[in-house]
Amino acid sequence: MTLLNAPTPTLAGAFGNAVALSCRECGTRFELGAAYACEECFGPLEVVYDVPRLTREHIESGPQSIWRYRDLLPVPADVAAHPGLHPGWTKLVKADNLARELGVKSLWVKDDSGNPTHSFKDRVVGVALSAARQLGFTTVGCASTGNLANAVAAAAARAGLRSVVFVPSNLEAGKTITTAVYGGTLVAVEGNYDDVNRLCSEVAGDQPWGFVNINLRPYYAEGSKTVGYEVAEQLGWHLPEQVVAPVASGSLLTKVDKGFTELGKAGLVEATPYKVFGAQATGCSPVAQAFRAGADIVKPVRPDTIAKSLAIGNPADGPYALDVVRRTGGAIADVSDDEVVEGIRLLARTEGIFAETAGGVTVAVAKKLLAEGLLDPDAETVLLNTGDGLKTLDAVAPVVGPTATIAPSYDAFQKAGLA
Amino acid sequence: MSVSVRIPTILRTYTDGAAEVTADPGDGATLADLLETLDQSYPGLKGRVLDDSGNLRRFVNVYVGDEDVRFAEGLATPTPAGASVSVIPAVAGGC
């Protein structure tokens, strides 16, 4: 029963330069292991490191994946040699057409739909599965809104581990099929994401399984830092002035900030000021509501939005996302489902990037923040697209389709006025 | 009839490793009463769930049945006989 809390014997260097887990709330330290909540105060545990001096050249000589940053992650030095999806090093697209449309001087889209299972979740799973392997787990699991389910099922298949993935039963078909195909155990739970998460928290307490976003969460969350690292390196080793990230649990936003901060502290970039902005869908906007209300506490909501990958009503890192946004001078805003669909179409039409609903949220919120004067159109700005529109076809199916349907004759083509 | 309480792994040091315990806080009891009663059998448990000012800690979720007590009446949420209560760390999940 207490198996998961017992310190698991591990090989030296199993977690690279990581030295301990530390509570974000009270600072109590714990040994590296499968633990995620502080025994003193329930606060989230974070990985702490003792990182040696790093150079840009050392990083640049690494693999074209998140493992080029292995020295800054809780993974062994030979992590890239183990079977895995080796995600990351996705494109940073100079979005001049979208910039023109939005009236922004310098705009980039970090397109994480280019990851192996088409979302940024491959990054966090890469780090979590390394931890699972080092801790001796043979079964990995997760609570997911879909993208994580894909990433865990696929990475487990590659790594030769069993996967048990829990999702809300009302998930988009595109995300159910793209999980089930990898052959692991897929459990559809009759409830929303927060119900799934609660169930998994209880299962994780009693099963000897590595749940990537529960008992392996400190490792998992570190994977998101690589989005920040890559953006800075791809910009030629400098930090952007503004970044807009979608907010579900708030973990990605806080870890991008952590990534930027670490690069500055390590002397890999100049620690120039930047503002972090958060994007939510109005139908699930507890963090945006707390931001507007000036509150430190995020009041849980019951989600109702087409942006299902962001439909977390009780966001674990919500308070920390608020801290980051306020500290850096950013903002958190929300947009309606119609605006989300328009955001997807705008990005597709201008840049040829088909984002999932979360990407639509980010683009639409950026547009709104520009209109409200909160996002500076003269500052270098990066939008994070976290997933692929092919997984959420239902969102745009009602509003896009053939321009014309015609008979297979030249006459019909002419009459349709398409020339 | 008593109330059953599911204990998260990190609090099982207080319950001799038990994943589920029972308590009888009496008729008309609330979650606050239940925690008092539990603390008598398992001294120190209450102080892990509540902060110094007696509020639910920021990173703990408590459910009475299927209801997150933050959606109900918080510590004043009734815990009638036969209810099942779950204490769960909040820092799980997400992207």
Interface residues (C-beta under 8 A of the other chain):
Chain A: M1 T2 L4 N5 E25 A35 Y36 A37 C38 E39 E40 C41 F42 G43 P44 L45 F120 K121 V124 A143 T145 N147 L148 Y193 D194 D195 N197 R198 C200 S201 E202 A204 G205 D206 F211 N213 I214 R217 A248 S249 G250 S251 L252 I297 K299 P300 S309 I312 N314 P315 A316 D317 P319 T386
Chain B: R6 P8 T9 I10 R12 T13 G17 A19 R48 D51 R57 R58 F59 V60 N61 Y63 D66 D68 R70 F71 S86 I88 P89 A90 V91 A92 G93 G94 C95
